[in-house]
Amino acid sequence: MYPSSLSHERTPMKTRVYHATLFALYQLCIAIGIVVMPLAIAAHQAGIDIPVHKVLASVGEAYENAQMQP
């Protein structure tokens, strides 16, 4: 259906860029989590929940799934 130049298949270069981007996003989420930890502790003491762990879990799961794909 598509010409070979417009194929949706992942080439090795696209896969490497995709994995590197997911890894960088995962690391960024960890860094943001560390930076906002004092705010999260204060918010928790005030009874407010900041769901940073959900974002980190989602990005981590996406990164692990990408590692499993050939």
C-alpha positions in Angstrom: 0.0 0.0 0.0 2.8 2.4 0.9 5.9 3.0 -1.1 9.0 1.6 0.7 10.1 5.2 1.6 6.8 5.7 3.5 6.7 2.4 5.2 5.7 2.3 8.9 8.3 -0.3 9.7 10.9 0.7 12.1 14.4 0.8 10.8 17.3 0.1 13.2 18.0 3.9 13.3 14.4 4.8 14.1 14.4 2.1 16.8 17.6 3.4 18.4 16.2 7.0 18.4 12.9 5.7 19.8 14.7 3.8 22.6 17.0 6.7 23.4 14.0 9.1 23.5 12.1 6.8 25.9 15.2 6.4 28.1 15.8 10.2 28.2 12.1 10.7 29.1 12.4 8.1 31.8 15.5 9.8 33.3 13.8 13.2 33.1 10.8 11.9 35.0 13.1 10.6 37.7 14.9 13.9 37.9 11.7 15.8 38.1 10.5 13.5 40.8 13.6 14.1 42.9 13.4 17.9 42.4 9.7 18.0 43.5 10.1 15.6 46.3 10.0 18.3 49.0 6.9 19.7 47.5 5.3 16.2 47.4 6.2 15.7 51.0 4.6 19.0 52.0 1.6 18.2 49.9 1.3 14.8 51.4 1.3 16.3 54.9 -1.4 18.6 53.8 -3.5 15.7 52.5 -2.9 16.3 48.8 -1.6 13.4 46.6 0.7 14.2 43.7 0.7 11.1 41.3 4.3 11.4 40.1 4.7 7.6 40.6 2.0 7.0 38.0 3.8 9.0 35.3 7.1 7.3 36.2 5.5 3.8 36.1 3.9 4.6 32.7 7.1 5.8 31.1 9.1 2.9 32.6 6.6 0.4 31.3 6.8 1.9 27.8 10.6 1.8 27.9 10.6 -1.9 29.0 8.1 -2.8 26.3 10.3 -1.1 23.7 13.2 -3.1 24.9 11.3 -6.4 24.3 10.5 -5.5 20.7 13.0 -6.6 18.1 
